Amino acid sequence: MDFLRKTLNKIKPHFSEGGKLEKLHPAYDAFETFLFVPDHTTSSKCHVRDSIDLKRTMGTIILALLPCLIFGCYNIGYQYYLQFDPGFISGNFFSFFNLFLYGLIKVTPMIIVSYGVGLSIEFAFAVFRGHQVNEGYLVTGMLIPLIFPIDCPLWIVALSVIFAVVIGKEVFGGTGMNILNPALLARGFAFFAYPTKLSGDKVWVSDGYTDAISGETALGELATLVKDNVPTEQVNNVLSNFSTEGSYSLMNSFLGFIPGSIGETSVLAVLIGASILLMTGLGSWRIMFSALLGGFFMASIFKLWGANPFMDLNPIHQLCIGGFMFAIVFMATDPVSAAQTNTGKLIYGFLCGFLGIMIRVFNPAYPEGIMLAILFMNVMAPLIDHYVVESSIKRRMNRINI
């Protein structure tokens, strides 16, 4: 570390005011503060001293995402080799390392593209505006690959990143100013611009080309049950996949051994990440709890209604499939685009979960309804906070008048 410190100190004058590379100072500052805790201090009289900065905060969130990334890599290899012979997996023919390595080789290019394209844009805007590089993309750059299917072309990932960073962040002023979650915005852009690359049964399993497994996600299977005139035999086949012995059983859905986006299939991995966020105080338990409650409430209503086989799914099972759990832990809790007041967080989270399950069941064209629900609630969050604050002011004024 001393070598790095001396090297940075040696080249720093070139990037400082009056140096040859003065315009590139934001890029230099980004690398320096990433490697070492910044020594910047405020000039005002009152300020808080703390050993943690935004880069270290983002690093903790990335640590919380690692369980999802590690299991996602393993599940990619698992689903790939399951095409050829399920006995290979059950007979431990392939070790954990072999399956993980296959998935890692597939995921790494997506991560490189995400960070390469996103950080290049961030650096370009920082240099153009003459301010420090925003650290927010450190987390967004990891989130975007985790919510995409493994066979999504890299050029679509790149275009989605460009749209999310430029339209979702920079036009609003950068990190801390965006009204929508950038990672979800990238997913939404790809879903509506290139729907065939984020839906169907061809993109969820790496290099899928055999008939050994369908390659369809659990939500994709259930979405077919909402369509009219579905043959009884097809309904029974789909529902059998969600039984105790089926490929989409509650246990498989909880552990994550099902097709889906790279990092969202394992509820267990998501819960490990959630515990890290809660223990470090970086995640809002109010949003997580209320979103879980809202999703369970809506799923329970559907269970009682029972208008179609999709609604008959166990509420707990309903929450364990798709990206519901991943979204409420890592997306809905985004401190910038979520509600800010404590009461507002409870309302915001409940509606995210409630609307997410509602959209998924009522509209089979958008089985991953939690994405649209959170984006919609991002827009509504300021309104929720406004009325919560107004209600508090009114209540206190009534006390004074009494």
PyMOL commands that set and color helices and strands:
alter all, ss='L'
color gray80, all
select helices_A, chain A and resi 2-15+22-35+54-82+86-90+96-129+137-146+154-166+170-172+182-193+195-197+218-226+232-240+250-255+267-279+285-305+315-320+324-330+342-362+369-401
alter helices_A, ss='H'
color red, helices_A
deselect
rebuild
show_as cartoon
